[in-house]
Amino acid sequence: MVGEDSFYDLGGILRAGKRGYALVHEPSVLKMCNVQPMVTFVTCQIGIGVGIFNVCLGNDKEASKVLQQFAAYHHDLRSDAIVEMGADIEWRLASFGAPYMNIYGAYFKFPDDKVTKSPTCIYGHDYTVDFEGSCKNCRLFWICCNISHVL
């Protein structure tokens, strides 16, 4: 019954120990859970992640297509949600032991087309305090830069 609103509500039971973990993974429990929030969230993160990784690899045309599609179905590329997802991806990479070597720095290429443009104000801000909140035009660019440095 706890998971009928959202599977997220099962988190406390999962962490309660072996018995709670086994209970949550029972087929009868999983069939009753609402997994829609998970599907929506994961789809969003995968979409923005693929776009960012294409930027890091220098595939600007492919990155542009993915980011345009992401914006059409999920969030505006200048939104707070993008910052949250970018920070989450960066955190996950760090927690998985990403090397922070900027291996792909030479390949980095942000899309510059009609829909996904490189912001003209990229280097015109002081980002020492809170770069994400400074300029909504630069957010996605700097998220891509940060993730590129992690890889």
C-alpha positions as CSV (number, residue, x, y, z in Angstrom):
1,M,0.0,0.0,0.0
2,V,2.9,2.3,0.7
3,G,4.1,2.2,-2.9
4,E,0.8,2.8,-4.6
5,D,1.3,6.6,-4.7
6,S,5.0,6.3,-5.8
7,F,7.7,3.7,-5.7
8,Y,9.8,6.4,-3.9
9,D,7.8,5.7,-0.8
10,L,9.4,2.3,-0.5
11,G,12.9,3.7,0.1
12,G,12.6,3.6,3.9
13,I,11.5,-0.1,3.8
14,L,14.4,-0.9,1.5
15,R,16.9,0.5,3.9
16,A,15.4,-1.2,6.9
17,G,17.4,-4.4,6.3
18,K,17.3,-7.8,4.6
19,R,13.7,-8.5,5.4
20,G,12.5,-5.1,4.1
21,Y,14.6,-5.4,1.0
22,A,13.1,-8.8,0.3
23,L,9.6,-7.5,0.9
24,V,10.0,-4.6,-1.5
25,H,11.2,-6.9,-4.3
26,E,8.3,-9.4,-3.9
27,P,6.5,-9.6,-7.3
28,S,3.1,-9.0,-5.6
29,V,4.4,-5.7,-4.1
30,L,6.1,-4.5,-7.3
31,K,3.0,-5.1,-9.4
32,M,1.0,-2.7,-7.1
33,C,3.6,0.1,-7.1
34,N,3.4,3.2,-9.2
35,V,6.6,3.3,-11.2
36,Q,5.6,6.3,-13.4
37,P,7.8,8.8,-11.5
38,M,10.8,6.5,-12.0
39,V,10.2,6.1,-15.7
40,T,9.8,9.8,-16.3
41,F,12.8,10.8,-14.1
42,V,15.1,8.2,-15.6
43,T,14.1,9.1,-19.2
44,C,14.9,12.7,-18.5
45,Q,18.3,11.9,-17.0
46,I,19.3,9.6,-19.8
47,G,18.2,12.2,-22.4
48,I,20.2,15.0,-21.0
49,G,23.1,12.7,-20.2
50,V,23.3,11.6,-23.9
51,G,23.3,15.2,-25.0
52,I,26.0,16.2,-22.6
53,F,28.2,13.3,-23.5
54,N,27.9,14.0,-27.2
55,V,29.0,17.6,-26.5
56,C,32.0,16.2,-24.6
57,L,32.9,13.9,-27.5
58,G,32.6,16.7,-30.0
59,N,29.5,15.3,-31.7
60,D,27.8,18.7,-31.9
61,K,25.2,17.7,-34.5
62,E,24.1,14.7,-32.6
63,A,24.1,16.6,-29.3
64,S,21.9,19.3,-30.9
65,K,19.4,16.7,-32.1
66,V,19.3,15.0,-28.7
67,L,19.0,18.3,-26.8
68,Q,16.3,19.6,-29.1
69,Q,14.3,16.4,-28.6
70,F,14.9,16.6,-24.8
71,A,13.6,20.2,-24.7
72,A,10.5,19.3,-26.7
73,Y,9.5,16.4,-24.4
74,H,10.9,17.3,-21.0
75,H,12.4,20.6,-19.8
76,D,13.5,23.9,-21.2
77,L,17.3,23.9,-21.6
78,R,17.6,27.0,-19.5
79,S,15.5,25.7,-16.6
80,D,16.4,24.9,-13.0
81,A,15.6,21.2,-13.7
82,I,18.6,21.1,-16.1
83,V,20.9,22.4,-13.4
84,E,19.6,19.7,-11.0
85,M,20.1,16.9,-13.5
86,G,23.5,18.2,-14.5
87,A,24.6,18.3,-10.9
88,D,23.2,14.8,-10.3
89,I,25.1,13.4,-13.3
90,E,28.3,15.1,-12.2
91,W,27.8,13.7,-8.7
92,R,27.2,10.2,-10.0
93,L,30.3,10.3,-12.2
94,A,32.4,11.4,-9.2
95,S,30.9,8.7,-7.0
96,F,31.7,6.1,-9.6
97,G,35.4,7.2,-9.5
98,A,35.6,9.3,-12.6
99,P,39.2,10.4,-13.1
100,Y,38.9,14.3,-13.3
101,M,41.4,14.2,-16.2
102,N,39.5,16.2,-18.8
103,I,40.5,13.6,-21.4
104,Y,37.9,14.8,-23.9
105,G,38.6,18.5,-23.4
106,A,40.2,18.9,-26.9
107,Y,37.0,17.4,-28.5
108,F,34.5,19.4,-26.5
109,K,32.1,21.1,-29.0
110,F,28.9,22.8,-27.9
111,P,26.2,23.0,-30.5
112,D,25.7,26.3,-32.3
113,D,22.6,26.1,-34.5
114,K,19.2,27.7,-34.7
115,V,17.8,26.0,-31.6
116,T,20.8,25.1,-29.4
117,K,23.1,28.1,-29.4
118,S,26.4,28.7,-27.7
119,P,25.6,31.6,-25.3
120,T,27.2,34.9,-26.3
121,C,27.8,35.7,-22.6
122,I,29.7,32.6,-21.7
123,Y,32.8,34.3,-20.3
124,G,31.2,37.5,-19.2
125,H,30.3,36.5,-15.7
126,D,32.0,35.9,-12.4
127,Y,31.3,32.3,-11.6
128,T,33.3,32.0,-8.4
129,V,30.3,32.1,-6.1
130,D,27.2,30.6,-7.8
131,F,27.6,30.1,-11.6
132,E,24.4,28.1,-12.0
133,G,22.2,31.0,-10.8
134,S,24.1,33.8,-12.5
135,C,22.8,33.4,-16.1
136,K,20.2,31.1,-17.4
137,N,21.8,31.3,-20.9
138,C,25.1,29.8,-19.8
139,R,23.8,27.0,-17.6
140,L,23.8,24.0,-20.0
141,F,27.2,25.1,-21.5
142,W,28.9,25.2,-18.0
143,I,27.3,21.9,-17.0
144,C,28.8,20.3,-20.1
145,C,32.1,21.9,-19.3
146,N,32.1,20.6,-15.7
147,I,31.2,17.1,-16.8
148,S,33.9,17.2,-19.5
149,H,36.4,18.0,-16.8
150,V,35.2,15.0,-14.7
151,L,35.7,12.6,-17.6
